[in-house]
Structures are given as structure tokens and as C-alpha cells.
Amino acid sequence: MSDSYTRVILVTGANTGIGLALVRLLAERGHTVCLGARDEAKGKEAQAALKEDHGLTVHFVQLDITDRTSIEKARDFIEQEGHLDVLVNNPAVANKEFLEPSKSDSTDYQHTFDTNFFGIIQSTSAFAPLILKAPIGHRTVINVSSGAGSNAYAAAESQTFKMFGVEVWSYSINAYSASKAALDSYTIALAHELSKEKIRINAICPRLTSTNLNNHAKEGKTPEEGAGYILPWVLLGPEDDDKYCKYLNSGQPLPW
């Protein structure tokens, strides 16, 4: 892990939860951090809180990864820095209702995939040219995934866990799981393609973390703990050239 080089870093979906915690950890280390958020008011509120509560200065970037125009404007803003070292694709949504796959329809899946999969593809494609302008050894993309996306894990057995304060079966969040499995597949393909350009692509899973996504599940880790699993992979340096196409859950390898 290399922390002496000052990086330009964009964290998307960062006005709350893991994203906001990661922005704070990175800003504390002196990096140039762009806090991306779809909701401008909430994003600027988070930016102001970092300044007032922690004395940290970060850039706010209005960014809706499901909107091409919004992505292009965000790219133009960050291009003023000259390059982008690290892109952290953090946004995610999940249905608030638990649905058995046989009782779901395509709209249940489409809403989730628009953000968790298609939005991340759009965002990554837009920012890749700026990442290519960064120094070799620091070019990084992190897709914040989930253990729920592991097909090997899901196929082993259906399990129950607590979410929104109730016990649910793992298959009842299949729209979310399927979107993360698709993201993982994209991560693999992208990692092999862009390794030729010396861009490291990894999927990092922070385990169940108490955020808005799960109605602040009491069983979850704190956002700071979740962000702590992502942080070392943001700060990889030239000495970590072989650390790409990894799928890690709380720092431990996870089967795709």
C-alpha cells in the first residue's frame, strides 16, 4: 500500500454510508477527493459536514450514474484535475420488499440493475480515459460488490439472515444478488482487458454494513468499518502490480 503519492479520487454514491466514510478516510490522508452524489442538496450537506466536523476539504460532484448527461458533466469537472487516479463505484440500491424469484417480474430487477450494473458500466466507460492519464502504478477502479453476488456461495445452500429487522431467505433478495453477480462478471472481463493498460480492477465486499440500503441493520458493521476494507485497495501503488481481478469479502478471497 502506497500512501505518499497524492491521488485524485472519485467516490460515487458518497453522500452517506460507506461512501461518505471512505471519502473522510481518504481526505484525512491528504488526497484530492471528489464526493459524487446524485442528490445535490444531500451531497453539499455531506461536503459541508466534513468541513465543519472534521476540517476536511473535498470537492462535490453532482453525479447520477443512471444519467449520461450527468456523467458527462461530472467527467468534465474532474478533467480539470488533469487525470483521475482512482474511481470507486459505490452506488447501490435494493428492493425494500423481499420477493421470491418466481413471484417477481422484470420491473423488480430493472430498477436494481439500472444503478447496480448499467450505471456502473456507464460511469466506468466515461472515466476510463481520465484514469489512463494517471501515472502507471496508481490507475485503479474499485467496484463495491457484495457477498450476495457470489454464485458459488448462493449455489452452496440457501441461507437466512437478518435484514430490515426480519429474518429473510437469501433468495428473496435475488434482484440485488443478480445485479451484483452481473457486476462481478463485468469486473472480471474489465480487469483482464484493462490490465494491459496497467489499470487495476477489483471487486471489494465490505460485508453487511449498517447503511440506508438496509435500513441501518443493527447486525451490520459501521460504515467506517466497511470503508476500512476498501481503503487499502484504493491506496495500492506501483509495488502492487499483481493485485487485480480480486474478489474479496472483508479482506478474504471470495469465490466468484
N, C-alpha and C positions, 0 to 999 in steps of 0.2 A: 504494500500500500504506500503510495506516494502522496504526501500532503504539502510539500514545499512549493509546488507549482500552483499558481492561482488560475483556477479553471473558470470558464463561463459555462454555467449550468442552468438548464431549464427543467423545472419540475412542474408537470401538468397536473391538474386537479388538486391544487395545493393550498386552497384557502382553509382547509380543515384537515383533521385526522393525520394519517401517516405522511401525506404530502407536506403539510404545514410543519410537522415535526422535523422532517428531513430538511426542509428549507432552513429552519432555525439552526440545525446542527451544521449545515454547510456554511451558512453565513457566519457562524461563530468561529469557523476556521479560516475566515478571510476570503472565501471565494466570491466571485461575482454571480449572484443567484437571481434568476428570474422566476417569480412566483406566477404560474399560469393558473387562471381560473375562468370558468365560463361566466359566472355572475360578477359583474364589475364591482358592484357595491360590496359584496362579501369579500372579494379579492382585495380591494383597497382597505377594507376594515382589518383584514389579516395583516396586510403590509404595515398599517399604522400601529397595530398592536405589537408587532415585532420591534418597531422603533421605540414605542413608549415603554414597553415592559422589559425589553432586553437590550435596547440601544443598538439594534441591528438595522442596517440599511439594505433593502433588497429592491429589485425592480418588479413592478407589477405589469403583467401582460394579460390583457383580455384574450382568452383563448377558449373557444368551443370546438373541440376536436371533431364534432359531427358537422361542422360548417366550414366549407372550403374557403370562403371569403375571410372568415375569422382566422383561420390557419395562415393564410397568405399575409394578412396584416401583422400577425404575431411574428412571422418569419422576417418580414421587412423591418420590424422593430429590433429584433435580435441581430439582424445583419449589421446594424450599426456598431456592434462589438467586433465585427470583422470575422468572427467564426463562432462556432458552438462546440465546446469540448464534450459535453455530456447532455443527453436527453433522457429524462426519466419519465416513462409513460406510466402514469399513476392512476388516471381516472377509472372508475368502475361503478356500475350500477347493478342492483339486484332486485328482483321482484319482491314485493312485501308480502305476497301470498305464496304459500307452499303448494305447488301443483304437481300432481303425479303426471309423468310424461304422457300417458295415454289420454289424459283429460286436458292437455294443453293444446293451444293452436299456435300458428306461426307468429301471431302478433306478440305472444308472450316471449318468444325467442327474438323477434326482430328488434324490439326495444332494447334488449340487453346487448345484442350483437352490435347495434349501431354505435354504442360507446365502447364496449369492452374489446371489440375486434376491429370493425371497419374504421372507427375513429382513430384507433392507434395506427392502422395501416396508413391512413391519410396523413397523420401527423408525422410519422417516421419518414415517409417519402418526401414530405415538404422540407424537413430539416436536415435530411441526409447530406445535401450539398454543402451546408454550413459546417457540418461535422467533418466533412472531408477537408475543410480549410484549417482544421485544428492540427496541432503538432502530432505526428505519429507517436503513439505510446499513450495518448490520452483520449483518443476517439472512442466514445462509449455510448451505447444505448442500453438502457435497462427497462425491461417490461415487467412491471409489478404484477405477478401472477398469483396463483393460489394452489394449494394442495388439492383443492376440489377439481382442478383441471387435469390431474394425473389419471389417465385412462387405466394405467396399471393398478393404481390404488383403488379406483372405482370398481374395476372388474374383480378384484380380490374378494370383496364382500360389501354388501350394503350396510352402512353403519348409521347409528343415530348420534346426534349431537344437539346441543342447546343453541338456539338462535332466536332472537327476539323474545327470550324468556321462556320458550317452549321447546319440548323435545321433538325433533324432526328427523325424518329419514334423509340420508344423503341424496337419494334420487329425486327428492322433492324440490331440489334447487338445480334441476338439470339445465335450465336455461343459462344460469350463471356458470355452472360447471362446463357446459358445452362451449360457451364463449371463451372460457379460459383455456380449454383444451385446444380450441382453434388458435388462440393467441400463442400457445406453446408450439404448435406446429409451425406457425409463421416465424416464431423466434428461431427455430432450428434452421429453416430454409434461409432466413436472413443472415444468421450467424455464419453459415458456410459461404454464402455469397460475398458478404462484406468483409470476411476475414482477409480476402485478397486485397482489400483497401485498408487493412490494418484498423478496422473498426470492430471493437468487441461488443457482441450482443449476448445478453444473458437474461434469463427469467428468474426473478427472485421472489420467493414467497415468504411473507412475514408471519405466517400462521394467523390464527384468529386474533384479530386486534379490535379493541373496542372503539368503534367509529360510527358515524352516521349510517354507514352501509348496513350495519346490523343492529341499529337502534341502541348502540353503546352496550353491547353484550357484556354482562358482568364477568363472564367466563374468559373474556379476551384479555390480551396483553394491552399495555398502554400504547398510544401512538408513538411515544418516544422509544419504547422497546421495539415496536415494529420497524420504525425508521432505522434503528440501530443495526438491524440485519442487512439493510440495503446500503448503508453508508460505506462499508469497506469496498463495495463493488463500484461505487461512484468514484472512489479515490484510487483506483488501480492506476499504475504507472507503467513506464516502458519495461520495467522488470517483470511485468505480469502478462507478457505477450501471449501465453498459452491459455489464459483464463477467459475462454469464450465458449459459447454454446453450453453453458451450465444451467442446471435447473435445481435450485436449492430451496429447501424449506427450513427456516430457522438456522441457516448456515450449513445444513446437512444435505447431501445429494438426495434427490427425489427421482424415482423412475418416471419417465415421460408417460 
